[in-house]
Amino acid sequence: YWGGYSLCLESEDRVEIMRDPSGMLPCYYRSWDDIFYVASDVPLLCEASGQQPTIDWQGLGGTLYINGLPQRT
């Protein structure tokens, strides 16, 4: 299949979420209160979960400092 899409497959013991190989459609995910949320944009994810994300200032500073160099994390 071609184009931007996401796919959700449910079996008896698990749920698999996949997106198209091109990555055309963003796929954001987060777990809050033992519920797993998936959305195509951050505002939709926040609306569905009732949570607001926070900025990881230390992680952001580290990313800017290393300027794209590979890192273990």
C-alpha positions in Angstrom: 0.0 0.0 0.0 1.2 3.5 -0.8 0.6 6.9 0.8 0.6 8.2 4.4 -1.2 5.8 6.6 -1.2 4.0 9.9 -2.3 0.5 10.6 -3.7 -1.0 13.8 -3.9 -4.8 14.1 -5.5 -6.5 17.1 -5.0 -10.1 18.0 -6.0 -12.0 21.1 -2.9 -11.0 23.2 -1.6 -7.8 21.6 -2.1 -4.8 19.4 0.4 -3.8 16.7 0.6 -0.3 15.4 2.5 0.3 12.2 2.9 3.2 9.7 3.8 3.4 6.1 7.5 2.8 5.3 7.9 6.4 3.9 7.1 8.0 7.2 4.8 10.5 5.5 2.3 10.4 8.4 3.8 11.2 11.8 3.1 8.8 14.6 3.4 10.1 18.2 2.9 7.9 21.1 2.8 8.1 24.9 1.6 6.1 27.9 -0.2 7.9 30.7 -2.0 6.1 33.6 -1.5 2.7 32.0 -3.2 3.7 28.8 -1.2 3.8 25.5 -2.1 6.7 23.2 -1.2 7.1 19.5 -1.9 10.1 17.4 -0.7 11.8 14.2 0.0 15.1 15.8 0.9 16.3 19.3 -2.1 18.5 20.0 -4.4 15.5 19.2 -2.3 13.3 21.5 -2.6 15.9 24.3 -6.4 16.3 23.8 -7.0 12.5 23.8 -4.9 12.0 27.0 -5.8 15.2 28.8 -2.0 15.7 29.5 0.4 18.4 28.4 4.0 17.4 27.6 6.9 19.2 29.1 10.2 20.1 27.5 13.3 18.1 28.5 15.6 21.1 28.8 18.6 18.9 29.6 18.0 16.7 26.6 17.4 19.7 24.4 20.6 21.4 25.6 22.6 18.2 25.0 21.2 17.9 21.5 22.1 21.4 20.6 25.6 21.0 22.2 26.6 17.9 20.3 25.2 19.3 17.0 24.1 16.1 15.4 27.0 13.9 16.4 26.0 10.3 17.3 25.4 9.5 20.9 24.6 6.4 22.9 21.1 7.6 24.0 
